[in-house]
Amino acid sequence: MQTSHKIILGNSQQMSELADGSVHLMVTSPPYPMIEMWDSVFAKTEPKIAELWQKLGADDGEETVTQIYDAMHDCLAKVWQETYRVLADGGLACINIGDATRRVNGKFQLFPNHSRITEISEKIGFTTLPYILWKKPTTKPKYKGKGAFLGSGFLPPNAYVTLDCEFILIFRKGKLRKFQAKDKQRYESAFTKAQRDEWFSQIWEIKGTRQTATELERRTAAYPEEIAERLIKMFSIKGDIVLDPFLGSGTTTKVAMQNSRSSIGYEMDENLLPTITKKINNGSLGTISNLGIIKR
Ligand SMILES: C[S@@+](CC[C@H](N)C(=O)[O-])C[C@H]1O[C@@H](n2cnc3c(N)ncnc32)[C@H](O)[C@@H]1O
């Protein structure tokens, strides 16, 4: 099946290249608010966040921490709002997000990104559907220095639970998608019983990319292809258009290509273009004639 693919190097807070209702599925993993590796990306997108971090250094205000967290989610909310606009009626949005734990100004706390994104998405108009917990088997609890356990070792009550799951939040725009009876593409996209039983259960145990990833992939926190592949096969049919507004190393584009879906990916960091094209080329065995790269 002929599909087409676009990579747009630019900020997805505005997706002016895309018409209203033109996309069937969004699959993405944004930068995670309050996870240190993404601080500079948020500060670059919204200069107010950089100012707030500086202010935090100068005062001890919990209020400033809350303002930073809010501002990071405001950044993401603009993308969720645009996603709502470009999704077709019945289109789905799948967001891989982890919560964050962090000690800021001496206070350790959880930043529950998944619940904030759910609240914001509902305000935008999305319907929340049951979510998936991605349990990473690579996160082994350890103790004494190198471990995942935080707090006071074996003494109650001040130790903290380890975060070893991420969320895959699922939302729908509008009503259920409609198809003609016996729609050919839809029937050709059917999954098997074994796939249905595994994919539609709430806990997924899938290894992270950490062991196999290149340095650049690590820096973009690429998700495993298996995650993108399951979501694309669960929530779209062959010939559909899949959007990733935070493309990173290009995982979603590669998987869409391999599964007869068209794709559009936005990535703000132009330095990632060689990584993206390399990943796509490897995936397609060098037969890409239908790839458009747009630099804003
Ligand atoms: C967590 S990574 C995505 C990883 C991706 N799923 C993969 O497998 O490689 C998030 C990416 O979003 C990009 N980004 C952050 N804010 C953006 C924005 N507003 N518009 C476009 N890209 C953005 C970052 O540069 C980063 O590469």
PDBQT file of the ligand as one rigid body, heavy atoms in Angstrom, charges set to zero:
ROOT
HETATM    1  C1  LIG A 301      10.480  12.123  24.768  1.00  0.00    +0.000 C 
HETATM    2  S1  LIG A 301      11.111  12.708  23.269  1.00  0.00    +0.000 S 
HETATM    3  C2  LIG A 301      10.260  11.716  22.074  1.00  0.00    +0.000 C 
HETATM    4  C3  LIG A 301      10.914  10.378  21.851  1.00  0.00    +0.000 C 
HETATM    5  C4  LIG A 301      10.271   9.578  20.735  1.00  0.00    +0.000 C 
HETATM    6  N1  LIG A 301       9.049   8.927  21.155  1.00  0.00    +0.000 N 
HETATM    7  C5  LIG A 301      11.239   8.516  20.212  1.00  0.00    +0.000 C 
HETATM    8  O1  LIG A 301      10.917   7.317  20.223  1.00  0.00    +0.000 OA
HETATM    9  O2  LIG A 301      12.357   8.886  19.811  1.00  0.00    +0.000 OA
HETATM   10  C6  LIG A 301      10.365  14.270  23.078  1.00  0.00    +0.000 C 
HETATM   11  C7  LIG A 301      10.828  15.062  21.859  1.00  0.00    +0.000 C 
HETATM   12  O3  LIG A 301       9.949  16.171  21.680  1.00  0.00    +0.000 OA
HETATM   13  C8  LIG A 301      10.689  17.282  21.192  1.00  0.00    +0.000 C 
HETATM   14  N2  LIG A 301       9.875  18.479  21.501  1.00  0.00    +0.000 N 
HETATM   15  C9  LIG A 301       9.669  19.029  22.709  1.00  0.00    +0.000 A 
HETATM   16  N3  LIG A 301       8.794  20.045  22.624  1.00  0.00    +0.000 NA
HETATM   17  C10 LIG A 301       8.415  20.128  21.318  1.00  0.00    +0.000 A 
HETATM   18  C11 LIG A 301       7.504  20.963  20.595  1.00  0.00    +0.000 A 
HETATM   19  N4  LIG A 301       6.788  21.906  21.200  1.00  0.00    +0.000 N 
HETATM   20  N5  LIG A 301       7.369  20.763  19.256  1.00  0.00    +0.000 NA
HETATM   21  C12 LIG A 301       8.075  19.784  18.618  1.00  0.00    +0.000 A 
HETATM   22  N6  LIG A 301       8.957  18.958  19.263  1.00  0.00    +0.000 NA
HETATM   23  C13 LIG A 301       9.110  19.127  20.589  1.00  0.00    +0.000 A 
HETATM   24  C14 LIG A 301      12.011  17.184  21.911  1.00  0.00    +0.000 C 
HETATM   25  O4  LIG A 301      13.021  17.863  21.178  1.00  0.00    +0.000 OA
HETATM   26  C15 LIG A 301      12.232  15.654  21.957  1.00  0.00    +0.000 C 
HETATM   27  O5  LIG A 301      12.993  15.228  20.865  1.00  0.00    +0.000 OA
ENDROOT
TORSDOF 0
